[in-house]
Amino acid sequence: MVYQFSERVKSLKPSAIREILKNSSAPGIIPLSAGNPAPDAFPYDDIREISKSLLEDTPVEALQYSVTEGYPPLREHLRKYMGEKHHVGTEADQVLITSGAQQVMDLLTKTLLNEGDTVLCEAPSFIGSLNTFRSYRAKLRGIPMEPDGVSIEGLRQALEEEKNIKYFYTIPNFQNPSGITMSLEKRRQVYELCRDYNVLILEDNPYGDLRFSGEDLPSIKSFDKEGVVMYAGSFSKVISPGMRVGYAIGPQEVVQKMVVCKQGEDVHSNIWAQIVCHRIMSQRDYEAHLGRLREIYRRKSSVLKQAMEEHFKPLITWNEFEGGLFAWCTLPEGVDMLDFVKRGTERKVCVVPGTAFLTDESEACQAFRINFSTPTDEQLREGIRILGEIVREMV
């Protein structure tokens, strides 16, 4: 049989990261490519105890259909918690629980975008979101990144030049893949620019709770009194990615349309997982749990940085990062990045080529991304040593 695929999907390619992950689970592979939390970061005991109690005492609560907007106690707790701790959300905003933060990108795009409309995004940016935008046949325009965040002049120029811009997608904290954190001044400038041009901001913040050095900065959403920002949060990096619980906080008028779209996608997100997240936040010491995660990643990032100091310098450079899970590394001119990544794979070290994160994958790129949360300390040290050997062979 000959299958006729839709125009929307026939040009889409598999996620480069997902394809690499298929290889990274093979025996002997050093997985510097994944973006998974550290295995010791999961609150195993809390999840086990809460699940046991739930299924013994009120199983129907977890097993029956629920409302599309999400488990009401979790939505209410998030509204209060995010408002009090992060100053996120106003009376005009609504909370929607989603199947991971990735679904926020999908629902917002489905809600706002017509084929050919423009999405502005940082360059480089998260491949999962880029592929979502591509699936709706958006026109993508990348805005260059600078050491303190997106180029404000580049953003201003794009806002002036592009037509039918539906939103600007940004990851202000420990950006994936660059690791860059947007400065406070730039956060205010981004908000004011998009407000003045009547362009929504999609603020994706999956790593904000994983700061292990430096000072916390307010979210762009915390400035929002005019319905300019849709905030995407997630429990994937702080509780469990496999549970697939994320959330959106944004203008009620937009969220209500996203709810209608979600009804056609999955009716509602997993209720058992939502209840577990709610009880971890409300019945356990959630702040102590976050503190433990920061210590895990502070230590693992130190292992990575020490190894890079020893084996990468002076040929491979990297962006400074104060949190998150990634390091963005740049090869010297004249070294073919894709060949470098291939040689690493042949020697059982998997990293992600920088081209995977570009709006135009055909552009030249000298960078690659390393994840430090998934591998063991020994794998980190050995993987960095091997990559250092490879680059010296290629110069």
C-alpha angles and dihedrals in degrees: 000000000000112000120212110208122202120261088244096062110022093086095045119111128208115267108273090219093051090050091049090048089060088063097037093068093060117112114278096014118136103219107214089145105067125091096211124137117254111275091239092054096077117100092230097167095048093049092047095048096043092048092048092050093045095050093044099044109027108007095156089062089065100034103046129080115273139188120296094233090065142257102327098222091052093048091050093046091050092049091054097038096047092044096049099038103032104017089236120150137027135211087271092058129086132205120229123185112219140185093264125321088279088074090057088063091048097046095046092048092048089048099049111020131088119191109282096020116135129253117190116210140166116269111255102028143163110298094215092060093042090055091049091053090047091052088064090048094246122170105242122209117185121213114208119249123232128193090269097041140282119357106261091200090050091050092048091050092050092048089053097044107038126078129218095014108182100184148334113242116211139168101200099179121065090333119225113263104003099048089221121146117212114237122243091247092053092047089058092045092050091051094048094045095050091044091052092048092044093240121143120235119222104203112195113195111171095140103040094107091052098075110138100172138022128028128309115251127207117256120249087243090062089069093051116114095140105056096259101129134065107196120207118199132174144195091205096097097035103040113005137324091205091063090062100213120153135146145211126215113190150114110330094228092057096040092053090058090047088054091056090050091048091053087063094047108047108338089233140344122268107296097201090056092047091052091049091051091048094051093046089053097042106029103033133054095270095174091054089051091053089048090054091051091052090053091051092052094040089058096043092047088053090054090051095047093049090051092048091049089054102040108021105045129129098005102047119046129190141198117256113249132190099191146348126074107283147078121202109211130191126209123216118265112273095036111110105231097203091048089049091053091047092051089050091054091049088055090047099256114122122201129159119253113237092233089073089071099049127102085226110037091194092068119107114263132177096185136094133184128239125195116208102181100070106048124071119252089257092051091050093053094045095043093052091047091054093047089050090053091049095053091049089053090053102048 
